[in-house]
Structure formats: structure tokens, C-alpha cells
Amino acid sequence: MDRVTLVVDAANVVGSVPDGWWRDRRGAAERLRDRLVAVAGSGVPEVPGPLDVVLVVEGRARGVESVPGVRVEAAPASGDDRIVELVAGVAGPVVVVTADRELRERVAALGARAVGPRTVRP
């Protein structure tokens, strides 16, 4: 079976909890990236690891670096558009983490499954 690619909408996941992320968007994205390292190995509910994890950042969160286990993609413009491009380019199964209804519809049209932010938030 093909390894699952987990594409994470950083802005949407970070924004799902009012923990002060707006004061340091890049720092919040880095903390999410660091939490995703464990997810890459263990997987998420209903999607066992290992997973190929891609974190899509935009705006003030650009500049977050990739780490072993989590590839970071900086969207040049719309994070949602970059996520759709990534999903379209993956040959195997894809799961997208976002609560954005329109993005969920766009990736579903490409055959990806969408799950909510709680899937990767503690």
C-alpha cells in the first residue's frame, strides 16, 4: 500500500485554538511543525504511520524551515491554492488537515480525504 501524504493547513490548524498565536504566527507554525514530527511516525486516528507530512505555511509564517519528518512548503500567495496544487501532484493517498469548508471541497474533488484540526492538535 502507498504511504499516505498528510498535508496540513498551518494557518487553519494554528487558528483553531485562541492561544495567542496571532502575536507570533511564525513561532506558532514552528510549534505545530515540531508536534507534527511525532505524527509523521505514529500517524493519526484511522491513518496509521509512517506518513509523509507536508506543512503549508503562508503570510507571516513564511520562513519556517523543514525538519526531519516534516516538509514545510511556503505558499507564495494563497495557502489554499498551494495545498490544492500539492494534492493534485501526489500520486498516492492524501489526507488534508483543515476546517476550511471550501478547501475541503476542493481537495475532495481531487480524491483527497479531509480531516479537522483536532486530528493533529493535542
ABEGO torsion letter per residue (X at the ends): XBBBBBBBBAAAAAAABBAGAAABAAAAAAAAAAAAAAAAAAEBBGBBOBBBBBBBBBEAABGBBBBBGBBBBBBABBAAAAAAAAAAABABBBBBBBABAAAAAAAAAAGBBBBBAAAABX
